[in-house]
């Protein structure tokens, strides 16, 4: 099993703790874990630096660090990606490129850590047949059906 994990939306406390927990849990099962840098951008661009192999050494000591070792992006919707065409910016669906790269690197499932917008994007990938586990994250506590999410308790203090 090869999990890919991303952190979408804005920065929030607790993201590194989630990355660490997912990585260690997967490694304990003999699975491979790869981090996607900057939401879905690490897959969309095809840049080799867009993907980060995660192992015990890579996640050691990150739980107490702020932010996310994978980077955050607040405008990375591959279903409505802004593309310059002449003098205009056109929203273009580049999700097929993201999905193709996901499959090309041998991904079996996506762990998407994000707020309402990021999880809506993850749901759309799920609708396309990609196995997705969503981890709700918000500093606003504005996700329904959750009494606790990473990000809110620290931001509320």
N, C-alpha and C positions, 0 to 999 in steps of 0.2 A: 504494500500500500504506500502510495506517495501522496502526501498532503502538501498543498500549497496554501499559504496563509498570507492575507493582506490586512492592512489597517487603512480604512477609508474615512473620509471626512476630516474634520479638524482634529487637532491634538487633544488628548485627554489623559489625565492621570490613570495609571493602571494598565496601559496598553502593553508595556514590556512584560508585566506580570502575566498577562494573557498569552503573549507569544512564548514565554518561558514554560508556562503550564502545558500549553498545547504541544510544544516541542518535546518536553520530557515525557509526557504521557504517550506520545506517539513512538518515541525512541524505545520506551520500555516495552512496547508491543512489537518492536523490530521494524517499525515503519520508517520511511524517509520523510524529511520535512524540508521544504524550501520556502523561504520568504520572498514575497513579491514586493519590490520597492515602489513606494508612492502609489498606493491603491492598485489600479489595473495597469498603470503606466509601464511598470516593469515587464509586463507581458506584451503590451501593445507595441512598444518601440522595437522589440527584438534585440535590444542592447544586452550583451552578456552580463553587464553589471546590474541589470534590472532584476536579476534573481540571485538570492543569497542562500547557499546551503546552510541549514541550521543544525547544529549539533550541541552536545553538552558544553563544550568550550565556548561556543558562540553565545549561548544564553546564560552562561555563568555570570552572576553578579549584576544582571540587568533589571531585576525586579524592582529595585529601589530607585532606578533612574527615571527621570521624567521623560515624557514624550514616547517615541517609538523608534526602535533601531531600524525599522523598515521605512521610515519617513511617512509623512501624511500629505494628502492632497485633497483639496476641497472641491475641485472642479474636474474630476476625472471620470465622467460618465461615458463609457464606450458606446452606449446606445444613442447618444446625442453629443458627439465629439465635434468641437469647433474646428473646421478646416477652412483655410484661406483659399478662396477661388476668385482670382482677379481682385476686384475691389471689395468683394463681399466675403463675409464669414458665414459658411453654411454648416448647419448641424448635420453631421453624417454618422451613420451607424457603422462603427468599426468593430462591433462585437465579434464578428466572424474571425477577424484577425486575432483577437484576444483568445477566443476559444481554440483556434487552430494552434496557437503557440502553447497554450495550456496542454493540449493533447500531445504536441510534438516533444515537450519536455517530460512526458510520461506521467502527468498529473492524474490522480484517481479521484480526488475530491478537493474542494475549496473550503477553507475556513475563512469566512469573511467577518472581520471585526469592524463594526461601524454603527452609525446612528440610522435614523429613519431613511435618509436618502441612500446611503451606502447599502443598506439591507434591501431596499427596493431594487437596486441594481443587481444584487446577488440573487434575488428572487427571479428576476428576468433570466439570468443565466441558468437557474434551476429549471425554469420553464423550458429552456432549450436542451435539457437533459443532463446538465452538469450537476453532480451530487454536491450539495452545499450544506455546511453547518454555519449558521449565523450566530455570532456572539454580539448581543446588543451592547452598545457603548454610547453614552451621552453625558455631557456635563449639564444638560438642561433638564434631565429626568422627564423627557417628553415622549418616551416610548410606552405604548399601552401594554398591558399584561405583564409588566415587569415591576417588581417592587424594589429591585436593586440592579444597578448596572455599573460596570467599571467606569470611573470618571466622575460620577455625580457626587459621591460622598466626599471626595477630596476637594472638588471644585466648590462645594457648598460651604466649606469651612472658611 
